Each structure stands twice: as C-alpha cells, then as structure tokens.
C-alpha cells in the first residue's frame, strides 16, 4: 500500500494493528565519478518498492525523504545537506503525523550512512513522547550483513560509498544512471585499527572526517567488480532480511 496513491477514507479503513508504516530516509550527495548524486534516495525507493511488493497487505509506504545529513561530502560538487537538528525534527514530525493517524508501528529505513546517528537519537527521544509506539530504525545493508559478507568479492574496505554494493544495486535498478567505465577504487584506509571500518564492519570509535580527507574522488571501496546480476542477488538478500525484520515488528518481537 502506497500512501500517496490512496484516498484518506482508504487509509482510515486500514487495520492499525497489522500495518507497518515504512519511510526510507535517503540523501542527495556526490557518489564518486561513476554514480548519480541521487543514489541513496533512489536505492531507498527501490528497497521500499520491493518490501511493499513482498508484504502488500501489511506495509504502508511513505514517500522517500530525499535529503539527509551529508555535510561531510561538501568537498565535492552536487551535495545538498540539512543539519542534524533539522533532520531530527523531520523524523520526529513525520512519526508524530503517523501517530496522529492512529498507526503504532513505524520502520525508518535508512539508505545513507550519514543519517544513522540522527535516526538513533530521534528514536530515543520519540520513545519517551510516544511510549505506545514501536519505532525501529535500520540501514538496509545491515539487515543482510552476514549474507552480504559471504557474497561479496571485495576484501575488507571494498564496501563503503559508491562501492561494490551500491554500484551493483544501481546497475540492476537504474543502469542508465551509472557511468561504469569511470568506476575506480577509492578510499584512504585509516592508520589506527580503532577508526578503521567500512559499510558492513563498523569502526570501534566514532570520529568526524570529511570525505575529501578519506578519499581521492569521493568514493570508498572498490566498484570494479560490480554487476547487474550481482545487484539482483544483493537486492534479494537485503529484501529477505527486511521482510524478516518487518514480520518481527508486526508480531511484537522487537
């Protein structure tokens, strides 16, 4: 069910106890030489489309939030960003609107790494204001972390930004937007083991560094092994994880 395609009487008839509201939180920022600036919110669209198709009677999807916390990408053209305060208020007010419509279960489906911290903080704040709600936040890649690790071709450091994962997903979803011949490995590995990390393996510590310091041309990882067929496989693994997560939320296991 897609909220923007429904009338308000149709929404009013939905079973609040058995419907999970899902909103993707994306971004608009540079993605190295070969990927479109809209990669994150486009992949957010793709994940929600596939999730809604898998659970058509239980998912109420909202339009993707296309703008996120991307100030660390300002060293490269094409990046738009909001502050963490603004993003937090957007999330908080979206969930508040959902709550006023009588829904009690929400999944904030993140498709941009820079949103992770603000989502976690917003959920903590909402937990005290809306104690009768279940608001869950996750980044789509984390729902299939173990299986993606098994399927990947690149070693540690190969997945991060405009990488094997994102490039493969886009080659399957919107191949006309990918300039594949321009794909190059990128990313300056941190010297300390405490700050070394990537998309599927988080670093031990939190520290701020702009992308212009951690990369040469705005990427992190190695997209050269990306392919359409790999993107389809990655989508299948991620959506399987998302469906399992949604079942857990709907059945009050979270």
Secondary structure, 3 states (H helix, E strand, C coil): CEHHHCCHHHHHCCCHHHCEEEEEECCECCECCCECCCHHHHHHHHHHHHHHHHCCCCEEECCCECCCCCHHHCCCCCCECCCHHHHHHHHHHHHHHHHHCCCCEEEEEECCHHHHHHHHHHHHHHHHHCCCCEEEEEEHHHHHHHHHHHHCCCCCCCCCECCHHHHHHHHHHCHHHCCHHHCCCECCCCCCCCCCCCCCCCCCCCCCCCHHHHCCCCCEECCCCCCHHHHHHHHHHHHHHHHHHHHHHHCCCC
